[in-house]
């Protein structure tokens, strides 16, 4: 990961699965070994004078330390050729795209060019490039290529720190280089699904992608429509429908089940019909889907691999909250996310406590613009809806009797009262939508509120979002 040492040390410690490399080395006293060792030391001396950033300097120090401990003996070459671990490393770097990375970032071209070297300096340079490539590939695969906070200041995620010295030192002792490097990737079902999906969608792209599904009347089960064969083909392409020889125009039950699966995967209402939103999802180009997978693989590299046995996961893009117990999702529900200017924070952490059906501190702008005019018409509006009035937003504010306030003389600009609605059936949080269950949860850094519903139709998150006040920061979570 390309960010500073101080930030890396603040991240989680890397947990590396280590094996031990069968070191292939010539006798220390051989002329070839002495020559290559001297050439590697000279290469490191040359690289010392190369301008570099903080991270690259840390990588250089790790390289220097590992080679010094080996008396500058090569790690990846022997007798004028790559060792088996060296060949395995070269193959992994060449296939970096399997993990959503780019081989060119690890100088695979320069490495390939040096494999035909016929002198000590060339082999020393080759060994050095392979070691440097391992450090960069291992860090990118383990921690991600980018610093999340530089991508978006609302990303409160802290990737695992990759110690470059440990990474290279353990690689030099690993018995199975391919397995050692594979173990650096996130060990999660979600990452593996993304990796497999990336491979499948790239194959679709190589075959020319897919034809767009024509717009028109909503396709519903039981209908006959000339678009149905193309719909069936698309569902087979993306793995939501098993291979079939059928070319029927009938939208049958098997096709309905496949459509629901497609809708589930894309965060759509699972009604089994192909309307405007489902058609739009079908017509996203395969190249755009691949780009989404690449971004999500990077995000997965930022996240903790083990969220715990039981956890709550909120997918903001899909407006869905999932409660996970072990390998199974035991509950899912709609949620509402924050507006662009009251954005939902992205974070992972332990909940310190949870409140069911919390009261609602009505935001001042809603109190002024929406509630004040209604109170001026009828002061009982507040008591009938369980809304309490406080003298201010301060911690020592006193509760006031609404009937003793001269509401008619109040202007929106002079409204300084705090309004709080008690939990209950009349609670309109959020945004005048009846939500039978609300959850407020606090972590050490964030106070967030979730508007959730057991009934999917009660929330329409794609049509609106809302913002509420939190204790440590402002915003809704999803």
N, C-alpha and C positions, 0 to 999 in steps of 0.2 A: 504494500500500500504506500502510495506516494504522499506521506505527510510526516510531520516532525517527530523526533524522538520523544519529546516531552508529551505529545499527544498519544503516541503509541504506548508509553508507559502507563498512561491513565486508562488504557483499554484493558480488557480481560487478558490474562496470561494465556498464551497459546498452549493447546493440548495436542501434542504431536504423537501420532502412532508411529513407533520406531521399530525398525527391524535391524540391520547391521550389514554392511556391504562387504562381500568377500573381496578384500583388497587384493588387487593384482599388481604386484610390484616386482621390479627386478632387484637383484642384490644391490645393496646400498653402494658398494664399491665399484659397480660396473661403470664403464665410460659413458654409456648412454644415460644412465641414471644421474650421474654427476653433471653431465651436460644439460639435461633437461631441467634439473633442479636449479642450476645456475641461471638458466634462461627464464624460469618462472620467477625467481627472485628479481631478476633484472626487469621483467615485465611489471611486477608489482612496484618496483622503484619508479618506473616510468609513469605508471598510473597515479602515483602519489601526487605528482605535479599537475594532474589534470583538474581543472576547476570543476567543482561538483556541489550540489546542494547538500542539505543536512542529512537527508535519507541516504543519498548515494555515498556520503562520507561514512555513515554507519556501516553500509554494505562493504565498503573498502576495508574498514578496520576489521570486520568479521573475516573477510577473505584473507587478509594479511595474517591474522591470528591463527586461523586454521592451517594455512600453509606453513607458517613458522613452526607450529607444533609437529608438522610432518617433515621438517627439514626441507621444505619446498619440493617434496616429492609430488609428482602429478597424481590427480585423483581419477581422471577419466581416460588417460592414454597410457599405453605401454607398448614397447617394441614397435613403435611407428604406426600404431593403429589405436582405435578406440577400444577400451575394455568393454565387456558385456554391460556393466552399469552405464558406461558412457553411451553405448548404442541405445540402451533403453531410455536414457534421459533425452537423447536426440529425437527419438521417436515420439516421446510424450510432448516435447516442445513443438514438434511438427504437427501434432494433432491437438494443439491448444484450443482450436475452435470447438472441439467437442464440449468444452466447459465454458463456452461463450467468451473465450479470450482470443487474442490475435498472435499467431506465430511471429509476425514481424516485430512485435514488442520485445522479443527475446533473441533477436539477431540470428535467426535460423539461417539466413542467407550467408552471413559472415562465418558461421560455424561450418556450413556445408563447404564453403570455399577453402577453409583451412584443413579439411580432412585429407586433402591431397598434398599436404606439406612434406618436404623432404629435408627439413633441418630443425634443429633444436628450437630456434626462435618461433617457427611456425607452430610446432606442437605445444610450446609453452603458451603461445597466444590462444590456441584452441582450448587448452585446459582451462585457462583463465576465463574465456568467454562462456564456456559451459558452466563453470562455477557461478559466474555472475548471472547467467540466465536462470540457473536453478534458484538463486535467491529471489529474483524478481518474479519468476513464475510461481514459486512457492508462496510468496507474500500475496500476490494477486489472487491466487486460488484460495488461500486461507483467510485473508482479511479483506479482499476486495481491491480494486484498482484505484478507487477514489476515496477521498475523505468525505463522509456523509454531510458533515456540517458545512463544508465548502460548497456542496451541491445545493443544500437547502438548510437554512438556519433552524427550521422547525423539525429537523430530523435529530431527535435525541437518542441516537443509537451509537454504540461505541464498539467497533469491531475488535476482534481478538488481536492482541499484539503478536506479531511474528518476529521472534528473536533471530536475526540473521546468522549469528554465530552458531546457535543450536541447530538451526535448519541445515547449514552446510556440514557441520561436524557430524551430525547424525546421518546425513546422506552419505558421507564418506565411509560409514560403517554399516550401511544397510545391505542386507542380503538380496532383497527384491526391490529394485529401484522403482519399478512401475507401481507396485503396491504402496511403497513409501510415499510417493507423490500423490497417488489417488487418495490416500488417507488424509491429505491436507484439505480436501474439499469438504464443504458442510455435510455432516452426516445426518441428513434429514430426508424424510420421504418426499417433501415438497421440492427439494433441490433435485433429487433423482428424477421426479416426474418432469420437472422443467428440462432437465438434460435430455431425457428421452423424447420429450415433445419437440425440442429444438432439432434433434436429429430427424424426426419424422417430418416436420414442417419444411426443413431444408430439402428433404427428398421431394416433397410436393413442389417446392419452388423450382428445383432442377427439372422437373417434368412439365414445367410451364404454368404452375399455379393452378388456380381454379377460375371457372367462369362465374360471373356475377349472377345472382338469382334475380330475375326480373321482378320489378315492383308490380303491384296490382292488388286485387281484392285479397283480404286476409285468407290464407289457406287454413282450413279447419278439417279435423278428422271427418271422414265420410265423403268429402268432396272429391270430384274428378276434375283434374286441372292439368293442362299441358306442362306446367312447371314442376309437377311432382317427380318425374324421372330425374330432372336436374337436382332437385332437393335431395332425392335418395342418393345420387352420386356424391354430392357434397358431404352428406352425413357419413358415407362409407370412407371418403377421403380422410376425414378428421377423426375416424375411429369411434364415432357414436352409433354406427350401425354395422352389423356384420355383412360380409360380402353376400350378394344375392344376384340372381340372374333376372329378377323381375324388372320389367320396363313398363309396368302398369301406370296409368294416370290416377289410380285410386289412392287417396290418402288414408291408409289403413291403420290399425292399432299398433302394428310393429313400428311404422313410421312415426306415429304419435309418441311412442315411448322414446325413440331416438331423438326427436325434437326436444322433448323435455330434458333429456340428458344434456343436449347442446345448450339449452337455456340455463340449466343449473350451472354448467361450467362457465358461462359468461355472465352470471349474476342477473339473469332476467327472470321475470315471472314465469313459472313453469306451468303454463296453461295448455301446452301442446299445440298451440296455433302459431302460424307464421305470419305475424302482422308486421307493422312498420319497424319496430325496434329489433325484432328477431331478424328480419330481412337485412337491416343495416348491419347487424353483427355478422351475418353470413357474408356480406359484401366487403368486409374489411380485407384489404389485400394481404396475401400470405406474407409479403415482405414486412408489412406493418406488424403482423402477429409475431414474426421472428424477432423484430426489434423489441417488442414488449417482453418476450421471453428473455432476451439478453439483459434488459434492465432489471427484470425480476430475479434473475440469477445473481446479478451484482448485489441487489438488496438482500438476498438470502445469505450472501457471503458476509454482509455486515451484521447479520442477526445472530443471537446466541443459538447454538445448535440444539441445546437442550433447554426448552422452556419450562421443564418440570413435568411431573406426572399429570397434574391437573392445571389447566390454565384457560384463560379467556383470550380468544384471538379475534380481532376486529379488522375486517377487510374494508377499508374506507372506499375503495373504488366500487365495490359491490354493495355498500351499505348493509353489510351482514356481520352479525356477531355470532361466534361459535364458542360453545363451551365444550372443551375437549377433556376427556378422562381416559388416560392411557392412549391406546391406538384409535379410539372411537370418538366421533363427535356426538355428544349426547343431547345437545340442544342447539338450535340456531334461530335467529330472529332478526328482524329489520332494526336498523339504528339510523340516527340522523347525524350528519357531520356538520362541521362549522362552515360559515361563510368564508370567502377568500380573505376578508379583513379580520376575521376572528377564527383563524385557522385551527383545525384540530392538530394537536401535537402528535408526532410519531415517536413512540418510545416503548421500551420493554422494562418492566420492573415488578417488584413484589407489592401487592396491595397491603396497605396497613390496616384499613378497615373498609367496610361496605355498608351503605345505608340504603334500605329499600324505601321507596316512596318518599323521597325528601320533600321538604317544603320548597317553594319557588320564590327566590328573590327576584321580583319583577324588574327587568332592566329599566333604567330611568327614561330612555327614549320611548319605550312602550307605555310606561306610566303617564308620561306627559301627553303623548300623541293619541293614545287609544283609550286609556282608562279615565283620565281627567275629564274629558268631555262627557262621558257616561255618568260619572259621579256628580257632575254639575246638574244633570237632568234628574238624578235620583241617588241620594247618598246611600240608600240601602243596597245599592249595587255592590258595595264592598262587603257588607256583612252577609249578604245572601250567598256570596261566593267564597266566603272564608278568607277574605283579604284583610290583613292587619296593617295598621298605619304606625310608623315609627318616626320620631322627630328628625332623624338624620340617618346617614349610613355609618356613623361612628359606632364603636363597640359599646359605648355607654348610652346609646340612644334609648329614649323612653317610648313605651307604647302609648299612643294617643287614642282618644275616643273620636271616631270619624264624625259623629254628630256635633262635636264641639268645634269643628274647623270650618271657617268661612270659605268654602270651596269656590263660591262665585267670584271672589276677588283674586283668586289665584290665576296666574298666567303660566303657560308652559315654561317660559324662561325663568320664572320665580319659583318653580316647583322643586323643593329640596327634600321632600319626604321620601322615606323608604317604604315601599309596599311589599308585603310578603304574603304569599298565599299558602295556607296550610295544606297538608296532604289530604287526599280524599277524592271522591267522585267528581267534585266541582273543580278540582285542580286542572287548569288549562295548559299546563306546561307540556310540551312546548307549542307555541304558536297556535293556540286555540284548538289543538287536536286532542281528542280524548285518548289518552294512553293509559291502559289499565295497570301497567307496571313500569316503574322507573327505578333506575339504579344509580347511585352516586358512589364512586369509588375513589380512594385517595392512595397515591403512592408517596414515596419520600419526596419526590420532586414535583409531581403534578396532582392537581385536584380536577377530576374530570367527571362529567355527568353523561349518562347514556340514556337516551330516550328509546325504549324498546317496547315491542308489542308482541303478544302471543298471536295476534292476527295480522298477517302480512298486509292486508288491504287497509289497515288503519293508518299506516304510514306510507307516504308517497315521496321517498327521499330523492327521487330523480327530478321531482318538480320543485322542491324547496329544501332549504337547509335553515338551521337556526343557530343561535349562539346563546350561551348562558354563562353566568358568573361562576368562577371556580375560586377556591381558596388561595392557590398559589399562582394560577394563571387563568386567563379567560379563554373559553372555548369549549366546544363539545367534542367528545371523542367518538371515533368510530373506526 
